């Protein structure tokens, strides 16, 4: 690994540990030249998943975009970032387990909505309003009524 501080190509591993339930390995390294420490992450190079947008465009799946969308839905809500990262990991795992290498934004949105409903109901409704493209207040109210019915059961 190249040192991010001095660009030396020699480093030694000081510590290794699994993260994300064994999906990644976190390594603490020490540069052999400047003796500064830095962290690297290793993960299996998976086949990329292509996301098919509503307008037909295709782009690679980006977990950061997914996280940012959920962060917007959770704005000013008491939802810890670590809980959102757990949701992103679960969605990414569900996507990777599919045999198909293309998924629509609707399919991915559905995976997120299932998990957000249990995490924070306000964030769920915010995310659903974008994902399901609510056109008016009536659609919004129908979603809220369904949420209240499920909550009372």
BELZI-V362844 format. One line per field, one symbol per residue. ss: DSSP state (h for helix, s for strand, l for the rest). psi: psi as a letter, one per 30 degrees, with the letter a starting at -180 (. if undefined). burial: # if it has 9 or more other C-alpha atoms within 8 Angstrom, else .. Layout:
ss = ???
psi = ???
burial = ???
This chain:
ss = llllllllllsssssssssllllsssssssslllllsssssssllllllssslllllsssllhhhhhhhhhhhlllllllhhhhhhhhhhhhhhhhlllllssshhhhhhhhhhhhhhhlhhhhhhhhhhhlllllhhhhhhhhhhhhhhhhl
psi = kkkfefgkgklkkekklklhhgflkkkklkkfefglklklkklkjlkkkkkjlegflklkkjfeeeeeeeeefgkglhjkeeeeeeeeeeeeeeeffkfkgkklfeeeeeeeeeeeefejeeeeeeeeeeefhkfleeeeeeeeeeeeeeef.
burial = ..#....#.##.#..#.##...##########.....#..........#####............##.###.##....#....##.###.##..#.....#.###..##.###.###..##.#######....#....##..##.........
